[in-house]
Amino acid sequence: QKIAPMSLIFLTMNNLSTSIFLLMGLLSSLVGGWGGLNQTQTRKIMAYSSIAHLGWMATISSIMTNILIMNLLIYLIMTTSVFLSLIISKSKTIQDTTSTWTLSPTLTIIMLLS
């Protein structure tokens, strides 16, 4: 879900002005942050988080491309670890994650840190 928008941003960042990318990044970060505040399902939280992170990456793309690629790689690694942890623990909501401590304390700590 992140590769296609990032390639589109990467291809158009030389043709659009910096102020457009900054405005797009600000709006995306605001929508993603506010939308994820009142969610209890982990899929919706991760979707809004993805929207917010896309805004941050659009903002970074107007500043420096090398940092954008590093940010994308770190984001992909962290998101993959969170999704794999949620799949292993079979958590669908925030309330489900509270019971994962009894299943595996190490997995719960990894989810918390990710």
QUITAHU-V549141 format. One record per residue. N is the residue number from 0. RES is the residue in three letters. SS is DSSP state (a for helix, b for strand, c for the rest). Layout:
n/res/ss
N/RES/SS
N/RES/SS
This chain:
n/res/ss
0/GLN/c
1/LYS/c
2/ILE/a
3/ALA/a
4/PRO/a
5/MET/a
6/SER/a
7/LEU/a
8/ILE/a
9/PHE/a
10/LEU/a
11/THR/a
12/MET/c
13/ASN/c
14/ASN/c
15/LEU/c
16/SER/c
17/THR/a
18/SER/a
19/ILE/a
20/PHE/a
21/LEU/a
22/LEU/a
23/MET/a
24/GLY/a
25/LEU/a
26/LEU/a
27/SER/a
28/SER/a
29/LEU/a
30/VAL/a
31/GLY/a
32/GLY/a
33/TRP/a
34/GLY/a
35/GLY/a
36/LEU/c
37/ASN/c
38/GLN/c
39/THR/c
40/GLN/b
41/THR/a
42/ARG/a
43/LYS/a
44/ILE/a
45/MET/a
46/ALA/a
47/TYR/a
48/SER/a
49/SER/a
50/ILE/a
51/ALA/a
52/HIS/a
53/LEU/a
54/GLY/a
55/TRP/a
56/MET/a
57/ALA/a
58/THR/a
59/ILE/a
60/SER/a
61/SER/c
62/ILE/c
63/MET/c
64/THR/a
65/ASN/a
66/ILE/a
67/LEU/a
68/ILE/a
69/MET/a
70/ASN/a
71/LEU/a
72/LEU/a
73/ILE/a
74/TYR/a
75/LEU/a
76/ILE/a
77/MET/a
78/THR/a
79/THR/a
80/SER/a
81/VAL/a
82/PHE/a
83/LEU/a
84/SER/a
85/LEU/a
86/ILE/a
87/ILE/a
88/SER/a
89/LYS/c
90/SER/c
91/LYS/c
92/THR/b
93/ILE/a
94/GLN/a
95/ASP/a
96/THR/a
97/THR/c
98/SER/c
99/THR/a
100/TRP/a
101/THR/a
102/LEU/a
103/SER/c
104/PRO/a
105/THR/a
106/LEU/a
107/THR/a
108/ILE/a
109/ILE/a
110/MET/a
111/LEU/a
112/LEU/a
113/SER/c
